[in-house]
């Protein structure tokens, strides 16, 4: 009776029953795992680098610059779209709105001798001039040519690419204003 009373108040009680028995629980767990491994045999002396897929060859002849994949794999803040510069329509111009600075680059591996391009501002943008620089090198450390993009005054530019492995195009707007600069009919030439 005392145990019942103490249990009622939440206090632990020990009951020493003559009929109490010890119980031992036993559990058995069975697990099955299946793995599939696919392996490719390499010829003797081959390593991972030599068995890698070759990269795509650069196009030959006269090639639109936009046919070459940019170094980053995409144009980031640049886009291909139709524009009108100085009353002339360019159906697939490479454009950006730099604000301050935008850059894009291509690995051309000394494959092309020159680039011809029309540089200007879209006729439907603010008339803030933009400096466009064509540069060479891993970080664009060598300036090949510059042009000023102005409203209603597109300029045809020829850039010598002899010995250029990496080509960068930079658009710089010193005052931070926003104008749409365009590169129309950008064409790489092998000869």
N, CA, C and O of each residue as an XYZ file, in Angstrom:
764
protein
N       0.804     -1.176      0.000
C       0.000      0.000      0.000
C       0.859      1.256      0.000
O       0.513      2.259     -0.623
N       1.964      1.188      0.695
C       2.861      2.333      0.759
C       3.438      2.597     -0.631
O       3.540      3.752     -1.044
N       3.822      1.529     -1.368
C       4.352      1.677     -2.724
C       3.337      2.304     -3.635
O       3.709      3.133     -4.466
N       2.092      1.961     -3.528
C       1.031      2.533     -4.336
C       0.872      4.004     -4.023
O       0.697      4.824     -4.924
N       0.934      4.336     -2.755
C       0.796      5.716     -2.326
C       1.980      6.560     -2.808
O       1.792      7.676     -3.291
N       3.190      6.030     -2.677
C       4.371      6.787     -3.129
C       4.365      6.942     -4.650
O       4.709      8.011     -5.152
N       3.987      5.911     -5.388
C       3.895      5.987     -6.838
C       2.874      7.007     -7.280
O       3.042      7.642     -8.321
N       1.806      7.177     -6.498
C       0.779      8.157     -6.800
C       1.346      9.572     -6.768
O       0.912     10.431     -7.536
N       2.316      9.823     -5.883
C       2.921     11.143     -5.772
C       4.139     11.303     -6.677
O       4.850     12.301     -6.558
N       4.409     10.350     -7.583
C       5.506     10.458     -8.548
C       6.840     10.054     -7.995
O       7.863     10.330     -8.622
N       6.879      9.421     -6.867
C       8.144      9.005     -6.285
C       8.425      7.573     -6.707
O       7.512      6.747     -6.739
N       9.691      7.263     -7.034
C       9.993      5.898     -7.456
C       9.863      4.917     -6.293
O      10.150      5.233     -5.139
N       9.428      3.740     -6.644
C       9.299      2.707     -5.618
C       9.930      1.439     -6.144
O       9.956      1.204     -7.352
N      10.435      0.624     -5.245
C      11.026     -0.651     -5.596
C      10.141     -1.734     -5.004
O       9.849     -1.743     -3.808
N       9.728     -2.633     -5.858
C       8.886     -3.722     -5.399
C       9.683     -5.004     -5.569
O      10.170     -5.284     -6.664
N       9.823     -5.776     -4.520
C      10.559     -7.023     -4.566
C       9.541     -8.154     -4.588
O       9.172     -8.723     -3.560
N       9.107     -8.450     -5.804
C       8.072     -9.462     -5.937
C       8.717    -10.836     -6.043
O       9.708    -10.996     -6.755
N       8.166    -11.840     -5.339
C       8.733    -13.182     -5.418
C       8.473    -13.807     -6.779
O       9.131    -14.794     -7.109
N       7.554    -13.292     -7.589
C       7.255    -13.886     -8.883
C       7.913    -13.119    -10.038
O       7.747    -13.504    -11.196
N       8.645    -12.056     -9.750
C       9.284    -11.270    -10.804
C      10.392    -12.073    -11.469
O      11.121    -12.799    -10.793
N      10.530    -11.948    -12.818
C      11.552    -12.664    -13.577
C      12.354    -11.672    -14.422
O      11.853    -10.614    -14.802
N      13.614    -12.036    -14.710
C      14.447    -11.202    -15.575
C      14.111    -11.505    -17.029
O      13.903    -12.662    -17.392
N      14.056    -10.471    -17.859
C      13.766    -10.624    -19.281
C      14.950    -10.053    -20.073
O      15.415     -8.952    -19.778
N      15.444    -10.799    -21.081
C      16.518    -10.332    -21.944
C      15.976    -10.273    -23.375
O      15.488    -11.275    -23.897
N      16.060     -9.116    -23.998
C      15.573     -8.949    -25.375
C      16.728     -9.150    -26.340
O      17.832     -8.666    -26.092
N      16.486     -9.863    -27.446
C      17.495    -10.111    -28.466
C      16.902     -9.732    -29.827
O      15.773    -10.110    -30.139
N      17.663     -8.985    -30.635
C      17.202     -8.607    -31.970
C      18.280     -8.986    -32.977
O      19.470     -8.840    -32.694
N      17.882     -9.464    -34.132
C      18.815     -9.807    -35.198
C      18.517     -8.915    -36.399
O      17.370     -8.833    -36.838
N      19.542     -8.243    -36.936
C      19.390     -7.345    -38.075
C      20.222     -7.899    -39.229
O      21.389     -8.249    -39.057
N      19.596     -7.973    -40.418
C      20.291     -8.442    -41.609
C      20.239     -7.324    -42.654
O      19.167     -6.778    -42.915
N      21.391     -6.976    -43.261
C      21.452     -5.921    -44.281
C      22.143     -6.473    -45.513
O      23.063     -7.286    -45.421
N      21.676     -6.007    -46.687
C      22.274     -6.411    -47.955
C      22.643     -5.151    -48.731
O      21.832     -4.230    -48.828
N      23.852     -5.096    -49.285
C      24.296     -3.946    -50.080
C      24.749     -4.461    -51.445
O      25.384     -5.511    -51.553
N      24.402     -3.684    -52.502
C      24.807     -4.025    -53.859
C      25.520     -2.824    -54.461
O      25.023     -1.703    -54.356
N      26.660     -3.029    -55.082
C      27.410     -1.951    -55.732
C      27.722     -2.372    -57.158
O      28.055     -3.529    -57.417
N      27.612     -1.412    -58.088
C      27.962     -1.659    -59.471
C      29.135     -0.760    -59.820
O      29.069      0.450    -59.602
N      30.188     -1.319    -60.348
C      31.382     -0.562    -60.705
C      31.632     -0.757    -62.188
O      31.651     -1.880    -62.693
N      31.827      0.377    -62.886
C      32.169      0.324    -64.303
C      33.580      0.860    -64.455
O      33.887      1.951    -63.974
N      34.424      0.115    -65.109
C      35.815      0.538    -65.293
C      36.175      0.453    -66.764
O      35.648     -0.375    -67.507
N      37.092      1.335    -67.171
C      37.578      1.336    -68.540
C      39.061      1.035    -68.498
O      39.817      1.687    -67.778
N      39.464      0.069    -69.254
C      40.884     -0.299    -69.281
C      41.655      0.734    -70.094
O      41.220      1.134    -71.173
N      42.782      1.155    -69.578
C      43.665      2.091    -70.270
C      44.807      1.293    -70.897
O      45.304      0.343    -70.292
N      45.220      1.670    -72.088
C      46.377      0.993    -72.658
C      47.609      1.247    -71.803
O      47.676      2.271    -71.124
N      48.585      0.347    -71.814
C      49.795      0.545    -71.006
C      50.447      1.887    -71.324
O      50.573      2.270    -72.487
N      50.859      2.593    -70.273
C      51.550      3.873    -70.436
C      50.617      5.063    -70.584
O      51.093      6.197    -70.635
N      49.282      4.846    -70.655
C      48.345      5.965    -70.809
C      48.075      6.577    -69.449
O      48.034      5.875    -68.438
N      47.891      7.879    -69.428
C      47.478      8.529    -68.194
C      46.193      9.292    -68.467
O      45.753      9.383    -69.613
N      45.584      9.846    -67.409
C      44.288     10.523    -67.545
C      44.357     11.689    -68.511
O      43.406     11.928    -69.255
N      45.478     12.430    -68.515
C      45.584     13.602    -69.374
C      45.607     13.226    -70.846
O      44.973     13.886    -71.670
N      46.345     12.155    -71.182
C      46.452     11.784    -72.580
C      45.185     11.139    -73.108
O      44.977     11.100    -74.321
N      44.316     10.621    -72.211
C      43.090      9.982    -72.662
C      41.900     10.925    -72.623
O      40.784     10.512    -72.939
N      42.108     12.183    -72.245
C      41.015     13.155    -72.193
C      40.533     13.469    -73.601
O      41.273     13.341    -74.577
N      39.264     13.888    -73.682
C      38.693     14.267    -74.973
C      39.416     15.503    -75.512
O      39.686     16.419    -74.735
N      39.739     15.570    -76.795
C      40.382     16.767    -77.342
C      39.377     17.911    -77.403
O      38.180     17.690    -77.589
N      39.881     19.146    -77.244
C      38.989     20.297    -77.343
C      38.659     20.558    -78.809
O      39.389     20.146    -79.711
N      37.558     21.241    -79.023
C      37.120     21.524    -80.389
C      38.119     22.453    -81.070
O      38.637     23.381    -80.450
N      38.380     22.202    -82.329
C      39.297     23.034    -83.100
C      38.622     24.371    -83.414
O      37.402     24.447    -83.558
N      39.429     25.408    -83.516
C      38.900     26.714    -83.886
C      38.487     26.695    -85.350
O      39.136     26.050    -86.173
N      37.404     27.402    -85.677
C      36.985     27.461    -87.080
C      38.063     28.121    -87.950
O      38.868     28.916    -87.467
N      38.059     27.779    -89.218
C      39.058     28.333    -90.141
C      38.413     29.358    -91.069
O      37.189     29.463    -91.145
N      39.261     30.115    -91.774
C      38.775     31.133    -92.711
C      38.340     32.391    -91.981
O      38.866     32.717    -90.917
N      37.376     33.094    -92.560
C      36.801     34.277    -91.925
C      35.665     33.804    -91.017
O      34.730     33.143    -91.469
N      35.757     34.150    -89.737
C      34.841     33.614    -88.731
C      34.269     34.761    -87.901
O      35.025     35.601    -87.414
N      32.932     34.809    -87.730
C      32.376     35.802    -86.817
C      32.930     35.576    -85.405
O      32.973     34.443    -84.926
N      33.346     36.641    -84.756
C      33.882     36.538    -83.392
C      32.880     35.833    -82.472
O      33.276     35.099    -81.566
N      31.607     36.054    -82.702
C      30.566     35.463    -81.857
C      30.432     33.947    -82.048
O      29.710     33.298    -81.291
N      31.119     33.367    -83.054
C      31.132     31.914    -83.223
C      32.149     31.234    -82.309
O      32.134     30.013    -82.156
N      33.025     32.023    -81.707
C      34.030     31.495    -80.776
C      33.452     31.612    -79.361
O      32.919     32.660    -78.994
N      33.555     30.550    -78.575
C      33.046     30.566    -77.197
C      33.952     31.439    -76.330
O      35.172     31.281    -76.362
N      33.369     32.356    -75.556
C      34.184     33.199    -74.665
C      34.907     32.356    -73.613
O      34.496     31.232    -73.322
N      35.975     32.899    -73.052
C      36.756     32.199    -72.028
C      35.903     31.746    -70.854
O      36.107     30.650    -70.332
N      34.964     32.557    -70.435
C      34.127     32.208    -69.284
C      33.017     31.231    -69.672
O      32.266     30.771    -68.812
N      32.913     30.919    -70.953
C      31.849     30.033    -71.405
C      30.548     30.755    -71.695
O      29.607     30.174    -72.237
N      30.502     32.024    -71.331
C      29.303     32.825    -71.591
C      29.699     34.288    -71.720
O      30.846     34.653    -71.461
N      28.757     35.114    -72.118
C      29.060     36.525    -72.324
C      28.834     37.389    -71.092
O      29.051     38.599    -71.160
N      28.411     36.824    -69.977
C      28.157     37.558    -68.734
C      27.259     38.760    -68.993
O      26.075     38.592    -69.287
N      27.796     39.953    -68.889
C      26.991     41.170    -69.064
C      26.987     41.666    -70.506
O      26.595     42.804    -70.766
N      27.408     40.848    -71.420
C      27.358     41.152    -72.845
C      26.240     40.312    -73.443
O      25.933     39.236    -72.931
N      25.629     40.791    -74.518
C      24.604     39.996    -75.184
C      24.615     40.245    -76.684
O      25.057     41.290    -77.163
N      24.119     39.260    -77.403
C      23.978     39.381    -78.854
C      22.569     39.855    -79.140
O      21.595     39.243    -78.703
N      22.468     40.954    -79.881
C      21.139     41.457    -80.235
C      21.262     42.404    -81.418
O      22.343     42.927    -81.687
N      20.159     42.628    -82.126
C      20.196     43.583    -83.230
C      20.262     45.017    -82.700
O      19.592     45.360    -81.726
N      21.069     45.841    -83.347
C      21.159     47.261    -82.997
C      21.258     48.084    -84.271
O      21.535     47.566    -85.353
N      21.024     49.377    -84.111
C      21.228     50.337    -85.199
C      22.254     51.334    -84.696
O      22.079     51.951    -83.645
N      23.341     51.488    -85.469
C      24.386     52.462    -85.131
C      24.550     53.392    -86.317
O      24.870     52.944    -87.418
N      24.335     54.678    -86.107
C      24.474     55.650    -87.184
C      23.541     55.351    -88.350
O      23.888     55.603    -89.504
N      22.363     54.818    -88.057
C      21.378     54.509    -89.091
C      21.601     53.171    -89.791
O      20.782     52.772    -90.618
N      22.692     52.468    -89.477
C      22.983     51.169    -90.099
C      22.609     50.048    -89.127
O      22.990     50.070    -87.957
N      21.846     49.055    -89.644
C      21.398     47.936    -88.811
C      22.456     46.833    -88.773
O      23.037     46.477    -89.798
N      22.694     46.299    -87.571
C      23.578     45.156    -87.343
C      22.727     44.098    -86.642
O      22.310     44.291    -85.500
N      22.469     42.977    -87.328
C      21.535     41.968    -86.813
C      22.049     41.188    -85.616
O      21.255     40.754    -84.782
N      23.337     41.002    -85.512
C      23.888     40.201    -84.413
C      25.094     40.912    -83.807
O      26.227     40.442    -83.912
N      24.832     42.041    -83.177
C      25.911     42.821    -82.575
C      26.154     42.340    -81.145
O      25.226     41.925    -80.451
N      27.390     42.402    -80.723
C      27.758     42.097    -79.343
C      27.644     43.408    -78.573
O      28.342     44.376    -78.876
N      26.758     43.434    -77.569
C      26.470     44.699    -76.872
C      26.641     44.562    -75.364
O      26.553     43.470    -74.802
N      26.886     45.696    -74.732
C      26.908     45.768    -73.269
C      26.575     47.184    -72.852
O      26.673     48.124    -73.642
N      26.185     47.320    -71.609
C      25.907     48.621    -71.014
C      26.834     48.744    -69.810
O      26.456     48.373    -68.699
N      28.056     49.267    -70.018
C      29.094     49.118    -69.006
C      28.887     49.828    -67.679
O      29.364     49.332    -66.659
N      28.202     50.960    -67.641
C      28.171     51.687    -66.363
C      29.562     52.222    -66.066
O      29.798     53.424    -66.192
N      30.492     51.349    -65.671
C      31.895     51.714    -65.477
C      32.792     50.877    -66.381
O      33.575     51.414    -67.164
N      32.667     49.520    -66.263
C      33.616     48.646    -66.948
C      32.973     47.285    -67.215
O      32.315     46.726    -66.337
N      33.158     46.754    -68.416
C      32.772     45.382    -68.768
C      33.862     44.817    -69.655
O      34.470     45.545    -70.440
N      34.113     43.515    -69.535
C      35.160     42.861    -70.320
C      34.705     41.464    -70.717
O      33.955     40.811    -69.992
N      35.167     41.018    -71.876
C      34.937     39.648    -72.338
C      36.181     39.216    -73.098
O      36.838     40.037    -73.739
N      36.509     37.917    -73.028
C      37.725     37.447    -73.685
C      37.525     36.121    -74.389
O      36.599     35.369    -74.086
N      38.422     35.844    -75.344
C      38.389     34.617    -76.136
C      39.804     34.061    -76.269
O      40.768     34.821    -76.360
N      39.923     32.759    -76.280
C      41.190     32.099    -76.574
C      41.213     31.821    -78.081
O      40.480     30.968    -78.580
N      42.064     32.556    -78.786
C      42.131     32.388    -80.247
C      43.437     31.716    -80.680
O      43.643     31.456    -81.865
N      44.307     31.439    -79.725
C      45.500     30.605    -79.925
C      46.369     30.952    -81.136
O      46.854     30.058    -81.829
N      46.565     32.236    -81.388
C      47.400     32.704    -82.504
C      46.896     32.160    -83.841
O      47.672     32.000    -84.782
N      45.611     31.880    -83.920
C      45.007     31.255    -85.097
C      44.551     32.282    -86.146
O      44.383     31.944    -87.317
N      44.354     33.528    -85.719
C      43.820     34.564    -86.619
C      44.801     35.721    -86.718
O      45.546     36.008    -85.781
N      44.788     36.380    -87.872
C      45.719     37.482    -88.126
C      45.119     38.848    -87.830
O      45.842     39.778    -87.473
N      43.772     38.980    -87.978
C      43.163     40.291    -87.737
C      41.693     40.154    -87.344
O      41.062     39.117    -87.547
N      41.181     41.234    -86.781
C      39.776     41.365    -86.417
C      39.274     42.657    -87.046
O      39.898     43.708    -86.894
N      38.152     42.583    -87.749
C      37.496     43.808    -88.229
C      36.157     43.905    -87.519
O      35.473     42.901    -87.318
N      35.790     45.120    -87.142
C      34.581     45.319    -86.353
C      34.126     46.768    -86.487
O      34.941     47.665    -86.704
N      32.816     46.992    -86.357
C      32.274     48.355    -86.298
C      31.910     48.638    -84.853
O      31.146     47.892    -84.241
N      32.463     49.728    -84.302
C      32.263     50.091    -82.899
C      31.415     51.351    -82.833
O      31.680     52.321    -83.544
N      30.398     51.339    -81.983
C      29.567     52.528    -81.817
C      28.576     52.368    -80.693
O      28.587     51.376    -79.965
N      27.714     53.365    -80.562
C      26.624     53.308    -79.587
C      25.328     53.021    -80.321
O      25.117     53.484    -81.441
N      24.476     52.263    -79.684
C      23.137     52.011    -80.212
C      22.442     53.363    -80.387
O      22.501     54.205    -79.491
N      21.780     53.581    -81.537
C      21.108     54.860    -81.794
C      20.014     55.175    -80.771
O      19.607     56.331    -80.652
N      19.532     54.175    -80.034
C      18.454     54.389    -79.058
C      18.951     54.415    -77.621
O      18.206     54.080    -76.700
N      20.201     54.808    -77.422
C      20.759     54.857    -76.069
C      21.162     56.286    -75.732
O      21.141     57.167    -76.592
N      21.526     56.504    -74.482
C      22.053     57.812    -74.074
C      23.374     58.056    -74.799
O      24.087     57.110    -75.131
N      23.693     59.303    -75.039
C      24.852     59.668    -75.865
C      26.147     59.818    -75.071
O      26.977     60.664    -75.403
N      26.331     59.012    -74.031
C      27.576     59.068    -73.264
C      28.634     58.219    -73.960
O      28.412     57.022    -74.146
N      29.787     58.790    -74.359
C      30.819     58.025    -75.064
C      31.389     56.893    -74.205
O      31.435     56.986    -72.979
N      31.819     55.826    -74.877
C      32.418     54.665    -74.224
C      33.736     54.360    -74.936
O      33.787     54.348    -76.166
N      34.793     54.116    -74.176
C      36.070     53.705    -74.750
C      36.089     52.188    -74.852
O      35.861     51.486    -73.867
N      36.361     51.693    -76.044
C      36.459     50.253    -76.279
C      37.925     49.939    -76.551
O      38.538     50.512    -77.452
N      38.482     49.016    -75.758
C      39.896     48.633    -75.912
C      39.982     47.163    -76.313
O      39.310     46.309    -75.735
N      40.806     46.886    -77.295
C      41.094     45.524    -77.742
C      42.462     45.192    -77.173
O      43.444     45.876    -77.463
N      42.530     44.127    -76.350
C      43.760     43.826    -75.618
C      44.166     42.369    -75.803
O      43.346     41.520    -76.152
N      45.452     42.096    -75.562
C      45.999     40.744    -75.668
C      46.620     40.346    -74.339
O      47.009     41.197    -73.539
N      46.706     39.046    -74.115
C      47.350     38.522    -72.914
C      46.344     37.925    -71.956
O      45.140     38.160    -72.059
N      46.862     37.151    -71.026
C      46.010     36.462    -70.069
C      45.097     37.421    -69.309
O      43.920     37.127    -69.101
N      45.633     38.553    -68.901
C      44.849     39.547    -68.178
C      44.621     40.811    -68.990
O      44.270     41.849    -68.430
N      44.817     40.739    -70.307
C      44.636     41.909    -71.160
C      45.673     42.977    -70.911
O      45.373     44.170    -70.959
N      46.907     42.545    -70.644
C      47.946     43.503    -70.277
C      48.516     44.303    -71.450
O      49.160     45.329    -71.231
N      48.294     43.854    -72.693
C      48.831     44.586    -73.848
C      47.675     45.159    -74.666
O      46.847     44.411    -75.187
N      47.621     46.483    -74.777
C      46.576     47.138    -75.571
C      46.967     47.105    -77.043
O      48.035     47.577    -77.431
N      46.073     46.535    -77.856
C      46.313     46.446    -79.294
C      45.759     47.660    -80.029
O      46.391     48.187    -80.944
N      44.555     48.104    -79.614
C      43.908     49.240    -80.257
C      42.762     49.711    -79.374
O      42.168     48.921    -78.641
N      42.453     51.013    -79.448
C      41.289     51.565    -78.749
C      40.438     52.351    -79.740
O      40.926     52.832    -80.762
N      39.172     52.466    -79.416
C      38.231     53.261    -80.228
C      37.212     53.877    -79.283
O      36.884     53.298    -78.247
N      36.720     55.040    -79.640
C      35.685     55.691    -78.845
C      34.347     55.489    -79.528
O      34.148     55.882    -80.677
N      33.429     54.865    -78.793
C      32.072     54.660    -79.308
C      31.266     55.909    -79.016
O      31.160     56.337    -77.866
N      30.691     56.500    -80.072
C      29.887     57.716    -79.941
C      28.546     57.511    -80.622
O      28.398     56.660    -81.498
N      27.581     58.303    -80.204
C      26.256     58.218    -80.812
C      26.321     58.717    -82.258
O      26.957     59.736    -82.529
N      25.677     58.020    -83.178
C      25.570     58.369    -84.603
C      26.902     58.410    -85.350
O      26.952     58.902    -86.476
N      27.976     57.906    -84.754
C      29.284     57.921    -85.408
C      30.002     56.580    -85.260
O      31.068     56.531    -84.647
N      29.457     55.505    -85.794
C      30.161     54.221    -85.686
C      31.472     54.270    -86.463
O      31.563     54.910    -87.511
N      32.481     53.589    -85.937
C      33.787     53.566    -86.598
C      34.177     52.123    -86.926
O      33.958     51.207    -86.134
N      34.766     51.945    -88.129
C      35.271     50.634    -88.519
C      36.694     50.509    -87.986
O      37.525     51.396    -88.185
N      36.958     49.411    -87.314
C      38.252     49.206    -86.667
C      38.854     47.898    -87.176
O      38.155     46.894    -87.308
N      40.154     47.921    -87.459
C      40.889     46.703    -87.787
C      41.967     46.528    -86.725
O      42.759     47.434    -86.468
N      41.981     45.342    -86.111
C      42.930     45.059    -85.036
C      43.876     43.965    -85.515
O      43.430     42.905    -85.956
N      45.189     44.218    -85.431
C      46.204     43.219    -85.791
C      46.283     42.189    -84.664
O      46.583     42.540    -83.523
N      46.014     40.914    -84.983
C      46.035     39.844    -83.988
C      47.231     38.902    -84.143
O      47.240     37.815    -83.564
N      48.226     39.303    -84.910
C      49.403     38.459    -85.124
C      50.029     38.100    -83.778
O      50.396     38.982    -83.002
N      50.148     36.794    -83.507
C      50.769     36.328    -82.263
C      49.881     36.424    -81.033
O      50.363     36.215    -79.920
N      48.593     36.736    -81.197
C      47.697     36.891    -80.046
C      47.047     35.544    -79.714
O      46.381     34.942    -80.557
N      47.247     35.083    -78.485
C      46.643     33.830    -78.040
C      45.303     34.091    -77.340
O      44.345     33.339    -77.522
N      45.245     35.160    -76.542
C      44.012     35.512    -75.827
C      43.644     36.949    -76.162
O      44.444     37.867    -75.981
N      42.424     37.131    -76.653
C      41.909     38.451    -77.020
C      40.861     38.887    -76.003
O      39.955     38.124    -75.666
N      40.991     40.119    -75.520
C      40.002     40.713    -74.607
C      39.423     41.958    -75.255
O      40.126     42.687    -75.955
N      38.146     42.198    -75.022
C      37.514     43.467    -75.408
C      36.975     44.071    -74.121
O      36.233     43.430    -73.378
N      37.365     45.322    -73.872
C      36.919     46.029    -72.671
C      36.137     47.272    -73.071
O      36.524     47.996    -73.989
N      35.037     47.511    -72.373
C      34.247     48.730    -72.560
C      34.317     49.525    -71.260
O      33.944     49.030    -70.197
N      34.802     50.769    -71.360
C      35.010     51.599    -70.167
C      34.261     52.910    -70.338
O      34.397     53.595    -71.352
N      33.471     53.244    -69.331
C      32.747     54.508    -69.329
C      33.172     55.263    -68.077
O      32.749     54.928    -66.970
N      34.001     56.274    -68.251
C      34.660     56.934    -67.136
C      33.711     57.573    -66.133
O      34.027     57.624    -64.944
N      32.557     58.063    -66.576
C      31.682     58.785    -65.654
C      30.620     57.898    -65.004
O      29.836     58.377    -64.184
N      30.584     56.613    -65.358
C      29.620     55.701    -64.749
C      28.216     55.800    -65.307
O      27.318     55.088    -64.858
N      28.014     56.680    -66.285
C      26.698     56.763    -66.922
C      26.478     55.510    -67.763
O      27.388     54.703    -67.948
N      25.277     55.364    -68.261
C      24.944     54.129    -68.939
C      24.564     54.363    -70.396
O      23.601     55.072    -70.692
N      25.333     53.757    -71.306
C      25.054     53.780    -72.739
C      25.251     52.369    -73.260
O      26.074     51.622    -72.729
N      24.507     51.993    -74.295
C      24.676     50.675    -74.896
C      25.721     50.778    -75.997
O      25.496     51.408    -77.030
N      26.873     50.146    -75.756
C      27.941     50.110    -76.744
C      27.793     48.811    -77.535
O      27.407     47.780    -76.985
N      28.105     48.873    -78.833
C      27.920     47.697    -79.682
C      29.138     47.454    -80.552
O      29.826     48.380    -80.984
N      29.380     46.162    -80.794
C      30.401     45.717    -81.737
C      29.667     45.010    -82.850
O      29.182     43.892    -82.675
N      29.584     45.659    -83.994
C      28.840     45.101    -85.121
C      29.750     44.415    -86.122
O      30.865     44.871    -86.375
N      29.268     43.312    -86.691
C      30.002     42.571    -87.733
C      31.429     42.256    -87.321
O      32.347     42.414    -88.126
N      31.640     41.812    -86.079
C      32.986     41.468    -85.611
C      33.434     40.178    -86.299
O      32.834     39.122    -86.099
N      34.488     40.268    -87.109
C      34.929     39.141    -87.939
C      36.413     38.886    -87.740
O      37.228     39.801    -87.852
N      36.768     37.620    -87.439
C      38.159     37.191    -87.354
C      38.617     36.719    -88.721
O      37.864     36.062    -89.440
N      39.857     37.054    -89.085
C      40.399     36.689    -90.391
C      41.705     35.921    -90.205
O      42.553     36.305    -89.400
N      41.855     34.827    -90.960
C      43.101     34.050    -90.888
C      44.185     34.630    -91.775
O      45.367     34.383    -91.535
N      43.819     35.387    -92.787
C      44.860     35.952    -93.663
C      44.660     37.438    -93.831
O      45.434     38.090    -94.532
